[in-house]
Amino acid sequence: MEERPETELISIPATPRASTPEVLTPSGQRSPRPASKEAKSSTAWTPTSFISPRFLSPIGTPMKRVLINMKGYLEEVGHLTKLNPQDAWLPITESRNGNAHYAAFHNLNAGVGFQALVLPVAFTFLGWSWGILSLTIAYFWQLYTLWILVQLHEAVPGKRYNRYVELAQAAFGERLGLWLALFPTVYLSAGTATALILIGGETMKLFFQIVCGPLCTSNPLTTVEWYLVFTSLCIVLSQLPNLNSIAGLSLIGAVTAITYSTMVWVLSVSQQRPSTISYQPLASPSSAAAVFSVLNALGIIAFAFRGHNLVLEIQATMPSTFKHPAHVPMWRGAKVAYFFIAMCLFPVAIGGFWAYGNLMPSGGMLNAIFAFHSHDIPRGLLAITFLLVVFNCLSSFQIYSMPVFDSFEAGYTSRTNRPCSIWVRSGFRVFYGFISFFIGVALPFLSSLAGLLGGLTLPVTFAYPCFMWVLIKKPTKYSFNWYFNWILGWLGIAFSLAFSIGGVWSMVNSGLKLKFFKPPN
């Protein structure tokens, strides 16, 4: 028998693939969908897998072109996500051009900062073994909850949860989710911004004193005036329109945080240790005092891990399609960021405790350097360290304030049904900056409440994500996944209450007030 000749395939001219249109945002930026790259072939089912060559073979060429174009469009827009037109007017979702690099910058800027400098204080109550063990457990715990938040961003097809409160409402219900998530996320944004003004202003004052030295005038600026100078710089930088536009500032904040964290512990371990150093945990007058001191120390470790209230917001700046979901570059950038965060937190905690032991002042590493090595370290090196702290505080202020700016503009746009003008947007940001300044001046002890408020906001990082995973993903009841997340969630709630009680007791009875920075006399 003669072999049949193979059927020749009809060549179809390439036709442009439909894509989503560009959106012109109020700031004049465009948010195009990036052209999708050719994906690897996969046997997994997709919503467009039925449009295959076998399915198309009996269909005529014109209809085939229509279906191919439809397939490209469906793969481009992904889950057929229902976009809220208001999102194109708001700072967090105005620009969708984010990528893995931006995610790494933002997560690193939000995840490491001045709170790392007080980690050795916790070791003075926990000692070597329990201190390192607690820090390690907290690191991997929060890394797991970070992964949960990244996965839940698009847990429901056709819906993107662009903000932490939105995800909480989807999991716990509209009213309960609002009550559970609103206070801790607002504090983590506005409270951190206020603390940054206090720390940044005090650091600028010390930087000026070190650089100027004996040549300073007889009437230097007061501490409150330095707060005002720092606030003015923050307001100027806050005029950048959206979260993607501050990626450069986040890069500066990340680099400065890594640099000054490294400088602090290297300077400490390179100097001679005090002769009376001891690594035994500080003695307490009673067993109750010892328990509360340990709880407060664990609260310090828990508060060192921050930034989970910004994870969904950062992921919302990325384009997402069915072929290229946003969680892939987000998780890639987050892994890089948290590798560097570990490289900052663990050396500061271990190196600081090794250098000063239980002689560590309650103010943390900078106070210890001043107390023990102020005459051994060159003035220029100290000035560089302080300048890096100032740059980091300026950068961190922007990313932590962005959710508040977003809330202001969301209220305005929902009432007026139009985007904020440049003047309205600037007015909101000037108002917020000076409100934070006045709160910092009126409540200068705010940083002393960090242990207590850190315990109250701990569920955002360690508890709520586990509950939301169970309520949204609905793993098999009584499975390992189900038990694991419920146990972690309730442990987070229990630790939150215990750490809050320990923070209150420490401030009232033992006088251990967690001050992130205390200028030397």
Beta strands, then each sheet from edge to edge (+ up, - down):
end
